[in-house]
Amino acid sequence: MTSPAVDPAPETRPAAPGPRTATPVPAPARRITGAVWAALGIVYVVWGSTYLGIRIVVETLPPFLSGGARFVTAGLLLAAIVAWRQGPAALRVTRRELGSAVLVGLLLILGGNGLVVLAETSIPSGLAALLVAAVPVWVVLLRTAFGDRPGLGAYGGVLLGFAGLGVLTVPGLSGEVKIGGVLLVLVAALLWSVGSVSSARLPMPVNPFTASAYEMLAGGLAALALGLVRGEHHGLDLGAVSGRSWTALAYLIVFGSLVAFTAYAWLLQAAPVSLAATYAYVNPVVAVLLGALVLNEALTWPILLGGAIVVGGVCLIVSTERRG
């Protein structure tokens, strides 16, 4: 899990000052350049590959200690980049903003990502990605609880999403994978959704990169603490950690947490939001294919059918929201 769900917004801008009868002026169409397609490709492939990276990391590294190290390192690097490019003042936030960023970081990084990392010690990476793909389903329900009305199409997507989740849980119910891992990912997706919705309603730092740096640091430090409480450091021999686990961890830090995030943040400014949001249903497809190709993860009928239903539901939600 790498990015909060985008809170949909109409792609229009207010009209110039004038009479009250003035109508909104549509924003000029954004040109889809080669740079846009390159950034979109990075988000598709890199974020889709993070599930494979996590699965390889936890082969020889403990889940919370490795996840915590990933995000603390990425948070420090991102903070350094912000200070270098925009000056140290860009990192200044109020106490309320810092508190909000810490809370969101705990929900997204410790709860959302941390539980996925723990779950991938017992379930395939492709299955984890498909279960996480239902995040927009939870977001729609949470927005409804806050008084929003996403629309009938979005609720149709929710029904499809839950039907797909039902099919995806069959491997756990049948004993093909551990049901505990499936439930962990479902809880992780819910916590990620709560964090995503909360970030749009709390007094967050104005600079999104600053906010993300504090979120990563807060969630990463909490994950390290939880790893120590769980005793993950007992018997940990860093010399016995495989080279591919170290490589995967470095990949997650540099590409999964920095490069892809920066590309996505740039996309939100340079491309239509509806195009940028397509990552929500492309990432799980990439994750399933990579898991099958690299780790020989089985493509069973519940994974293929349930995954297709979930992706269809998410596609319906995203397309409905962008028309709203």
C-alpha positions, 0 to 999 in steps of 0.5 A: 500500500503506497498512496491514499485514495484520492478524494475526487473533485470536479475538474473545474475552476471558479469563474473570474470575479463578476455577477452572481449569475456567472457560471463556472468555467471548465478548466482547460484540457490538460495535454497528455504528454510523453512525460505524463505517460512516463509518470503514469507508467512509473506509478502503475509498475512501481506501486504494483510491484511493491507487493512483490517487494514486500513478499521478498523482504519478509522472506528473511527480515521481520515484518514490522522492523523491516517496514519501520526501517523502510518508512523511517529512511524514506521519511528522512530522505523526503524531509531532506529533499524538501529542505534542500529544494524548498528550504528548511522553512518548508518543514515547519508545521503547527502543533495541530498539523503535526498531530494530524500528520502523526495520526494519519501516519499511524493509520496509513503506515502502521495500520494499513501498510504494517498489517499488509507486510505482516499478512504477506508472511502467510499469503501470496502477494497477488492476493494481498494486492487484490484485497487491498484494491478494495480500498475505494469501496471502504472510502465510499462507505466512510464518506457516506458515514460523514454525510457525503453522497457519492452516487448510485454508480459508486454504491453499485461499485461497492456491491461489486467490490464486496462480492469480489472480496467474498470470492477472494476469501475462498482460498482462506476458508478452504484452507489454501491460504491462512485465513488470518492473513486474509483478515489482516489485509481486510483490516489493513485496507479499512485502516488505510481508508480511514487514514485517507478520509481523515487526511482530507478532514484534518488540519494537515500541513499545506505542503503534501511532501512535508505531510508525507515525510511526517506521516512516514516518520511517525508510522515508521517509528511506531512500526519499529516500536511494535516490532521490538515489542513483538520481539522481532529483534530476538534471534535476528541475524543480519548476516543471515538476511538474503541479498534479495531481501536487502535489495527488495528493501532498498527498492521499496525505500527508493522507488516505492516510497520516493520515486513513485510518490513524487511521480504521482504527486506530479501527475495530480498537477499535470494530468487529469485526476481521472487518469491519475486515479486509474492506478487503483485498478491497474496496480493489483493486476500488475501485482498479480502478474509479477507474483505469478511470474517471479514467485510462481504464485498460483493463479487459482479461480477465486483469485482470478474471478474475485480479482476481476470483480473487485477491479470492476467495482473499483473501476465503476467507483472511480469512473462515477466519482470523476463524472460527479 
